[in-house]
Amino acid sequence: MDGNLTPETVRLAYRLFVGRDPESEPMVQHALSYGTIERLRTAFFRSPEFRGICQSELRLAPTPAPPPQQAVAPPPLPAQVPLDAPPLDIEWRTDAATTTALLAHVRDTWTRLGNEQPHWSVLSAEQFRPDRIDANEAAFFASGGNDVAQLVAILRRNGLEPAAFPRMFEFGCGIGRVTAHLARTFRDVTVCDVSASHMAMARDKVYESGVHNVAFKLAASDEFGMAAPFDLWFSRIVLQHNPPPIIAMILRRAFALLAPGGLAVFQVPTYAASYRFRIADYLAGLDAEARIEMHVLPQPVVFQLARQAGCEILEVLADASAGPVAQWNSSIFVLRKNPG
């Protein structure tokens, strides 16, 4: 059997080892990052969910069936960040000069990643490395349809349809993995990205797909590419790559431009075990190497920014985009700007 992973292999592994389908497409993409079947198998063997199933079966197998009135304890749930986890030390407010330095670092990092490994920088699975992308590019861009399907499902769960949001804004379009799918679903789409190299590829890919209702903006300065009001603001697996002060600034700008009655649907990690962000330490540790960073903005800060902008919370959904749920809490927030 080929040792390289494919999405179908990952789904089969989930069914074989834990008896269920993956929670979401991002979890499939995360599993692909193991690179080989052997590494994925080892990860399942070590997972709390798999061990809990094995322990449960070993414990129950030799035991006679209990009488009807006696309840049988279910297998343990997958490990999650504990409810008594300690608070995180995160600085998320900063001054103008520091903001400029943080933005320059993010821009330079992602421009370089866009030049060197554009597909892998968006979905960090081995089959999307430059030396393998020719055989996998179609699957890469097709995966954006899952993001849009989930977005539409969120809208409909709240009694809404895409037609109610003629002005859609995608923050962090990357190389256009999701953009063309959005353009076929919403009337007018504006997208932005901090990386000029990513955006150039996104523009070419979107035009090649035959859609022409997309406007491209570079996420520069303190506007982050957002200059006009919009009805729906969407971002997925993007905010997490920005330092906390920048995440907060992006959200503040997005909430300010969200039209009355408009929706913001976005994902951001809100807790990570042992995560710490002190601005001075972060700036002192920067180097020239382009690395994909993962950052956190605590949930109370998101709520605070939403309240200040007059947004109400419709849903907060558990999400597995950031990494293993035993170490990361990641959430999809669904917020609505108050009318009037």
Backbone torsions as a table, in degrees:
resi	resn	phi	psi	omega
1	MET	NA	138.3	177.7
2	ASP	-60.2	131.3	-178.4
3	GLY	-78.9	-7.5	-179.5
4	ASN	-83.0	147.3	-176.5
5	LEU	-88.1	148.0	169.6
6	THR	-130.7	161.3	177.7
7	PRO	-55.6	-38.3	-179.5
8	GLU	-68.1	-36.9	176.5
9	THR	-61.9	-41.4	179.0
10	VAL	-61.8	-44.6	-179.3
11	ARG	-64.1	-39.8	177.3
12	LEU	-64.7	-38.1	178.8
13	ALA	-63.7	-41.3	177.0
14	TYR	-58.8	-45.8	-178.0
15	ARG	-66.5	-36.7	-178.2
16	LEU	-72.1	-46.9	-171.4
17	PHE	-87.3	-36.5	-177.0
18	VAL	-123.7	4.0	171.6
19	GLY	68.1	31.1	179.3
20	ARG	-155.2	169.4	174.0
21	ASP	-84.1	159.0	176.0
22	PRO	-58.8	150.5	-178.7
23	GLU	-61.6	-34.5	-173.6
24	SER	-163.3	167.0	176.3
25	GLU	-62.7	-38.9	175.3
26	PRO	-57.8	-32.8	177.2
27	MET	-68.1	-33.9	174.5
28	VAL	-63.0	-45.7	-180.0
29	GLN	-63.7	-37.6	177.1
30	HIS	-63.3	-42.9	-179.7
31	ALA	-64.4	-33.0	178.9
32	LEU	-62.4	-23.2	-178.4
33	SER	-67.2	-14.8	175.8
34	TYR	-67.9	-22.7	170.2
35	GLY	87.1	-40.2	-178.0
36	THR	-133.9	159.2	177.6
37	ILE	-62.3	-38.5	-178.0
38	GLU	-61.2	-44.8	-179.5
39	ARG	-68.3	-38.6	178.1
40	LEU	-63.9	-42.9	179.0
41	ARG	-59.8	-43.7	178.1
42	THR	-61.1	-40.0	179.2
43	ALA	-63.2	-39.9	177.1
44	PHE	-66.0	-43.4	-179.7
45	PHE	-58.0	-34.1	-176.6
46	ARG	-89.4	-8.1	-174.9
47	SER	-72.7	142.7	177.4
48	PRO	-59.0	-34.1	-178.6
49	GLU	-65.7	-46.9	179.6
50	PHE	-63.5	-43.5	179.8
51	ARG	-64.2	-37.5	178.5
52	GLY	-64.3	-39.3	178.2
53	ILE	-64.8	-44.5	179.9
54	CYS	-62.6	-45.3	-179.8
55	GLN	-63.2	-38.6	-179.8
56	SER	-65.3	-43.0	-178.7
57	GLU	-68.3	-39.7	178.2
58	LEU	-66.4	-35.3	-178.6
59	ARG	-72.6	-36.4	-173.4
60	LEU	-90.3	-23.8	-172.7
61	ALA	-57.4	-49.2	-176.8
62	PRO	-83.0	-0.9	-174.5
63	THR	-92.3	129.4	176.5
64	PRO	-58.5	154.0	-180.0
65	ALA	-60.8	133.9	-179.1
66	PRO	-71.4	158.0	175.6
67	PRO	-62.4	158.5	-174.8
68	PRO	-55.0	-33.2	-175.2
69	GLN	-79.4	-8.6	-177.4
70	GLN	-96.5	123.5	-178.7
71	ALA	-78.3	145.6	176.7
72	VAL	-104.9	127.2	-179.0
73	ALA	-66.9	135.4	179.0
74	PRO	-72.9	163.6	175.6
75	PRO	-59.7	152.5	179.7
76	PRO	-60.7	146.8	175.3
77	LEU	-74.3	158.4	175.8
78	PRO	-56.9	145.9	179.3
79	ALA	-60.6	140.0	178.6
80	GLN	-132.1	166.1	174.4
81	VAL	-56.5	124.9	-175.1
82	PRO	-64.8	151.2	-179.1
83	LEU	-66.7	-23.1	179.3
84	ASP	-98.6	23.4	178.2
85	ALA	-61.2	143.6	-176.2
86	PRO	-72.0	159.7	176.2
87	PRO	-66.0	156.0	-180.0
88	LEU	-98.8	148.0	176.9
89	ASP	-92.4	97.2	-174.8
90	ILE	-131.4	121.2	170.0
91	GLU	-90.9	119.5	-177.6
92	TRP	-122.5	2.2	172.7
93	ARG	-111.3	144.9	-179.3
94	THR	-155.3	175.6	-179.0
95	ASP	-96.7	176.1	-174.0
96	ALA	-64.7	-41.9	-178.2
97	ALA	-64.5	-42.7	179.2
98	THR	-67.0	-38.3	176.9
99	THR	-58.0	-43.3	179.1
100	THR	-60.0	-42.8	179.8
101	ALA	-66.1	-41.5	179.4
102	LEU	-64.9	-44.0	-179.6
103	LEU	-63.7	-40.1	179.3
104	ALA	-62.9	-39.6	178.9
105	HIS	-64.7	-45.8	179.5
106	VAL	-62.0	-45.7	-179.1
107	ARG	-61.5	-47.7	-177.5
108	ASP	-64.8	-40.4	179.8
109	THR	-61.1	-48.4	-173.8
110	TRP	-79.0	-27.0	172.9
111	THR	-65.3	-42.2	178.5
112	ARG	-66.7	-43.2	176.5
113	LEU	-60.4	-37.9	178.1
114	GLY	-64.2	-33.5	177.8
115	ASN	-75.4	-35.0	-171.2
116	GLU	-96.5	-44.1	-175.5
117	GLN	-143.8	66.5	-170.4
118	PRO	-61.6	-46.5	-177.3
119	HIS	-70.0	-46.6	-178.6
120	TRP	-62.4	-32.4	179.5
121	SER	-66.8	-22.2	178.9
122	VAL	-89.4	-48.9	175.2
123	LEU	-125.5	107.2	-169.7
124	SER	-84.2	62.8	174.1
125	ALA	-113.1	149.1	-172.1
126	GLU	-60.8	-32.1	-177.5
127	GLN	-71.6	-7.0	178.2
128	PHE	-103.8	11.7	171.2
129	ARG	-67.0	155.4	-177.6
130	PRO	-54.9	-35.4	-177.4
131	ASP	-77.8	-4.9	-179.0
132	ARG	-126.5	-1.3	-170.9
133	ILE	-70.0	-27.6	-178.3
134	ASP	-57.3	-38.8	-178.8
135	ALA	-81.6	-12.2	-171.9
136	ASN	-125.3	3.1	-175.5
137	GLU	-64.1	-38.2	180.0
138	ALA	-61.0	-42.5	178.3
139	ALA	-66.0	-36.5	178.5
140	PHE	-57.9	-52.8	-176.4
141	PHE	-73.8	-30.7	177.5
142	ALA	-64.5	-30.4	-177.6
143	SER	-63.3	-22.8	177.1
144	GLY	-62.4	-24.5	177.0
145	GLY	-63.5	-31.1	177.6
146	ASN	-65.4	-39.6	178.6
147	ASP	-61.2	-43.4	-179.4
148	VAL	-69.8	-38.3	177.4
149	ALA	-61.1	-40.8	177.4
150	GLN	-66.1	-39.5	177.9
151	LEU	-61.9	-46.4	179.2
152	VAL	-62.9	-38.4	178.1
153	ALA	-63.2	-39.2	177.1
154	ILE	-62.8	-44.4	178.6
155	LEU	-59.3	-48.4	-175.0
156	ARG	-68.8	-30.8	176.2
157	ARG	-64.6	-23.6	177.4
158	ASN	-101.9	18.8	175.3
159	GLY	73.4	28.5	-174.9
160	LEU	-125.6	158.1	178.4
161	GLU	-125.5	154.5	179.2
162	PRO	-54.5	-32.7	-178.6
163	ALA	-62.0	-20.5	179.0
164	ALA	-75.5	-5.2	-176.1
165	PHE	-128.8	74.5	-175.6
166	PRO	-65.7	-28.1	-179.4
167	ARG	-108.0	99.3	-178.3
168	MET	-102.3	140.6	177.8
169	PHE	-125.2	123.8	174.7
170	GLU	-103.0	117.9	178.8
171	PHE	-94.2	119.1	-179.6
172	GLY	85.1	67.8	-174.7
173	CYS	-79.1	-13.2	-177.2
174	GLY	59.0	-131.3	179.1
175	ILE	-101.1	21.5	172.9
176	GLY	90.4	21.8	-178.8
177	ARG	-57.1	-38.6	-176.5
178	VAL	-103.2	-22.3	-165.9
179	THR	-58.8	-49.6	-178.1
180	ALA	-62.0	-36.0	177.2
181	HIS	-64.7	-40.5	176.4
182	LEU	-63.0	-40.9	-176.6
183	ALA	-66.1	-24.9	177.2
184	ARG	-84.3	-7.1	-176.2
185	THR	-110.2	-31.3	-176.9
186	PHE	-118.2	153.2	-172.3
187	ARG	-66.2	-54.7	-178.9
188	ASP	-126.9	128.4	-177.0
189	VAL	-123.1	129.6	171.4
190	THR	-115.8	135.2	-179.1
191	VAL	-129.1	156.6	176.3
192	CYS	-141.9	161.7	171.9
193	ASP	-156.2	150.9	-179.8
194	VAL	-76.9	-18.9	-175.0
195	SER	-101.9	118.6	177.5
196	ALA	-65.6	-33.0	179.9
197	SER	-68.2	-41.3	175.1
198	HIS	-62.8	-45.5	-174.0
199	MET	-65.2	-36.0	178.0
200	ALA	-61.6	-40.7	177.6
201	MET	-68.2	-39.2	179.2
202	ALA	-61.7	-44.2	-179.4
203	ARG	-60.8	-45.8	-179.9
204	ASP	-62.9	-43.2	-177.1
205	LYS	-66.4	-41.1	-179.0
206	VAL	-65.4	-43.7	179.1
207	TYR	-65.6	-36.3	176.5
208	GLU	-62.9	-30.4	-178.3
209	SER	-76.8	-9.3	174.9
210	GLY	90.8	11.2	176.1
211	VAL	-103.6	144.2	-173.0
212	HIS	-133.8	21.5	179.9
213	ASN	-109.1	34.3	-177.9
214	VAL	-120.7	130.6	173.5
215	ALA	-108.7	137.8	-175.8
216	PHE	-109.8	132.3	179.9
217	LYS	-130.9	135.7	174.3
218	LEU	-80.8	131.6	-176.7
219	ALA	-80.5	73.8	-177.7
220	ALA	-107.2	160.9	177.0
221	SER	57.2	-161.9	-176.0
222	ASP	-83.1	0.3	176.1
223	GLU	-86.6	-19.6	-179.7
224	PHE	54.9	34.2	178.6
225	GLY	79.1	1.0	-177.7
226	MET	-105.0	104.6	-174.6
227	ALA	-117.1	-16.6	-176.9
228	ALA	-134.2	156.1	-178.8
229	PRO	-62.4	156.0	177.0
230	PHE	-143.4	161.9	-176.8
231	ASP	-96.3	-25.2	-179.1
232	LEU	-142.5	125.4	178.8
233	TRP	-114.4	127.4	-173.2
234	PHE	-131.3	136.0	175.7
235	SER	-153.5	134.2	-178.8
236	ARG	-141.4	134.6	-178.5
237	ILE	46.7	44.0	180.0
238	VAL	-128.2	-54.0	-176.5
239	LEU	-57.2	-32.9	-175.7
240	GLN	-63.3	-16.0	-179.7
241	HIS	-93.3	7.4	179.0
242	ASN	-111.0	144.2	174.8
243	PRO	-58.6	151.3	-175.8
244	PRO	-50.4	-42.6	178.8
245	PRO	-60.8	-34.1	179.9
246	ILE	-73.9	-39.7	175.5
247	ILE	-56.6	-46.4	-178.8
248	ALA	-62.0	-40.4	179.6
249	MET	-66.6	-40.4	177.9
250	ILE	-61.7	-46.9	-179.8
251	LEU	-63.5	-41.4	179.5
252	ARG	-60.4	-43.0	178.9
253	ARG	-66.6	-43.2	-179.7
254	ALA	-62.9	-44.7	-178.8
255	PHE	-65.0	-35.1	-179.3
256	ALA	-66.1	-36.3	-176.9
257	LEU	-91.9	-6.2	177.7
258	LEU	-66.5	127.0	-177.1
259	ALA	-68.1	152.1	175.9
260	PRO	-52.9	130.1	-176.4
261	GLY	83.0	-4.7	-178.9
262	GLY	-77.1	166.3	-176.1
263	LEU	-118.2	142.8	168.4
264	ALA	-116.6	124.0	179.2
265	VAL	-125.1	111.2	-172.9
266	PHE	-150.9	156.4	-179.4
267	GLN	-113.7	139.3	174.7
268	VAL	-156.5	139.0	173.0
269	PRO	-68.6	139.1	-178.5
270	THR	-117.3	-5.3	176.0
271	TYR	-160.8	142.6	173.1
272	ALA	-147.3	131.6	-177.8
273	ALA	-56.8	128.2	176.4
274	SER	68.8	8.7	178.2
275	TYR	-70.1	142.3	178.7
276	ARG	-147.8	138.8	176.6
277	PHE	-138.0	105.1	171.4
278	ARG	-113.2	123.0	-169.8
279	ILE	-57.7	-46.9	-178.0
280	ALA	-61.2	-43.5	179.5
281	ASP	-64.8	-40.0	-179.3
282	TYR	-63.1	-48.9	-179.0
283	LEU	-64.4	-36.4	179.8
284	ALA	-68.1	-24.1	-176.7
285	GLY	-95.4	2.0	-178.4
286	LEU	-71.1	144.9	172.7
287	ASP	-136.5	-176.6	-173.1
288	ALA	-81.4	-10.4	-177.3
289	GLU	-74.0	135.3	-179.6
290	ALA	-84.0	106.4	-179.8
291	ARG	-117.2	148.1	172.1
292	ILE	-81.6	117.6	-179.3
293	GLU	-101.2	153.4	175.9
294	MET	-122.5	129.2	-176.1
295	HIS	-131.9	171.0	-172.4
296	VAL	-133.1	142.7	166.6
297	LEU	-126.2	118.0	-175.1
298	PRO	-58.0	146.1	-178.2
299	GLN	-57.3	-41.3	177.8
300	PRO	-58.7	-31.2	177.9
301	VAL	-68.4	-41.9	177.4
302	VAL	-59.4	-45.0	179.2
303	PHE	-63.0	-40.4	179.9
304	GLN	-62.3	-46.0	179.0
305	LEU	-63.3	-38.4	178.9
306	ALA	-64.6	-45.1	179.7
307	ARG	-61.7	-43.2	-178.7
308	GLN	-61.8	-29.1	-179.1
309	ALA	-93.4	1.9	-179.7
310	GLY	75.9	36.5	179.0
311	CYS	-108.4	139.9	174.6
312	GLU	-102.2	151.8	-177.2
313	ILE	-93.3	120.3	176.8
314	LEU	-92.4	-42.5	-179.2
315	GLU	-151.8	150.0	165.9
316	VAL	-130.1	114.6	-170.7
317	LEU	-110.4	138.5	175.5
318	ALA	-66.7	141.3	-174.5
319	ASP	-141.5	146.4	-176.9
320	ALA	-112.7	20.3	-175.1
321	SER	-68.7	-28.5	-171.4
322	ALA	-81.6	-25.6	-177.3
323	GLY	149.1	-170.1	-176.9
324	PRO	-54.3	133.8	-174.8
325	VAL	-70.0	-11.3	175.5
326	ALA	-75.0	-19.9	179.8
327	GLN	-114.0	-23.2	-172.6
328	TRP	-125.6	137.8	162.7
329	ASN	-105.8	118.8	175.8
330	SER	-124.7	140.3	-174.4
331	SER	-132.3	147.8	166.9
332	ILE	-101.7	120.4	179.5
333	PHE	-98.6	137.6	174.8
334	VAL	-121.1	108.3	-175.9
335	LEU	-120.2	146.4	176.7
336	ARG	-122.3	131.4	176.9
337	LYS	-73.1	130.1	-178.0
338	ASN	-62.0	135.3	176.9
339	PRO	-62.1	157.1	179.2
340	GLY	81.4	NA	NA
